[in-house]
Amino acid sequence: MAQFRKDTHQYLADGKTIFEVVMLADQYGNHVGPANPTGMAVDAFGRARVSMPLTLFDSSHRFRDNGLWSASNTAGTTYSHNANSGLIELNLPTTANAEIIRETTKVFSYQPGKSLQNLNTFVFSTPKANLRQRVGYFGANNGIFLEANGTSISFVERTFSSGTLVENRISQANWNMDTLLGAVASSPSQKTLDLTKAQIMFIDVEWLGLGTVRCGFVIDGQLIHCHSFHHANAIETTYMTTASLPIRYEIKNTGTTASNSTLKQVCSTVISEGGYELRGAQQAIETTIGSPRDLTTAGTYYPVISLRLKTSPDRLDAIVILTALSLLAITNNAYYNWKVVSGGTTTGGSWVSAGSDSAVEYNLTGTSFAGGRTMASGFLSGSNQGSTPTDILKEALFKFQLERNGLTSTPFELTLVAASATNGADIYSSMDWEEVSR
């Protein structure tokens, strides 16, 4: 914007024209923007954080362990809900190799060009010899996490992109933005990190296979950027196999410790900054026309269609979302109840691959069903005037994502079950899903 002189009613001469430029700066006065996306006023791609974020996942434990996590623990260890504090306590004795791992049952979909932000809150046990604690956005082979190994504190980048597990461990004294070591030149905030106190840690990812990962903490309401892992123009392949990962908490005795230890797991969230659009491969499966599913015994819930991730290890971390289902009741004057159930068990029938390029397998011939958590339900009726199909779940996004236990390589079923008040009532159905991971 050129400057204008009111007294002479003219713009300043061409050689003296001054333009006002909109600029952002971080809390230390450093210019930030697409050319320098280091300050926390912008996301991982240098865009001002003014767009509506879309929450892919959130976890808290107000009344119980919320069921969004798988856990693995060795003998003599315990993890339990603390109702007064609203958190989960991971408790280790002093025994060598005692360990607890908690990992989300879902992995979270990174969308190219969108900044993906992960925040975790926690309290580490007092760092000490032979105790290792980790929190972050990571799985067995890839990811970013904070580690306290003994009294050594590091941010770690784990990658399997070469076919071999490699970890790039950056100790606190070498963090390239703010070491949080107090009143020293390497810590612009002049703050001191105390991992025995409650912490809010953030990680934001500019993946595209080659982008920057930023790590830091929120202290006194301030996002303090501590370290960046840079990759573009520096590496010859992707820095991780994928940026679609779970959240994970770990505590382990690498040897005998001097005292018992407790890591407190509080809250977690994963956010796609700037929204999210489903752009995966759409697929569907249905009962065969002319061969409806027979609900033999009144009041018994039968598995009509069951879906799950393929058990091969490279498909268990796929992102698959149920987007729609349809039901058509065809027995005259019969009444039906249907449910979408997560985590139950289908007995009998055959599991069939949805295709060599699909991460899904399905079962249309299960004979019985038990367990699980009902996610949606409804009623419909058959009539000699014709039945009206029922459609739900349009654009449900990640609420109906297929889940798994990544610690035991076990997929969880997502099943449409149905019962009728009439013996032998028949029903047609279909299920649509979107495979984000391709």
Protein Blocks (a to p, Z undefined) as FASTA:
>chain_A
ZZddfklopacdfkloccdddddddfkopacdjklcfbfkbcfkopacfbccddfbdcdd
fkbcehlaccdddehiacdddfknopacddddfbehiacddddfbdcdddehiacddddd
dddddddehiacddddddfkgccddddehjbccdddddfklopacdddddfklpckbgon
ojafklmnopacdfkbccdddddddekopaccdddddeehiacdfbdcdfehpacbdfbf
bfcdcdddddddfbdcfbdcddddfbdcdddehiaadfbdcddddddehiacddfbghia
cdfbdcdddfbfklmmpccddfbdcdddfbghiacdddddehiaceejjdddfbjkbcbd
cdfkbfbdeejjdfbdcdddddfebpadddehiakljmlgccddfknopacddddddddf
behiacddddddddfbZZ
